[in-house]
Amino acid sequence: MSVYEEVKQALQDIVAPELKALQVEIRRLDEKIDSLDGKLSTRMDSLDYKIDALDEKLTTRMDSLKAEITTEIKRLDEKIDIAIQIRERLAAIEGRFEEREKRRTPAKTKK
């Protein structure tokens, strides 16, 4: 056997098993990565579902609060309108009362 053949054989005897071991390790790591990727995808899907559920609950709650606030604003607006009407009526009554008092006062002073 020539020196080339002996070196070639020695390298194959030393390197080939190491390459094979590295290939096995790479496959094992690929499988582990695939497994972790699957788990991660499952968890992300679960989180997406939870986020969507929370979003729906929040939207529903916000719509409910909006309706309650709108109702309360309308109720207060009606009360303010009534208060304004009462104030206007009271002002009109006070005006008429003052006019009557003015008419009565000169008549009383003439006596």
MODELLER restraints for C-alpha pairs under 7 A, 6 or more apart:
rsr = mdl.restraints
at = mdl.atoms
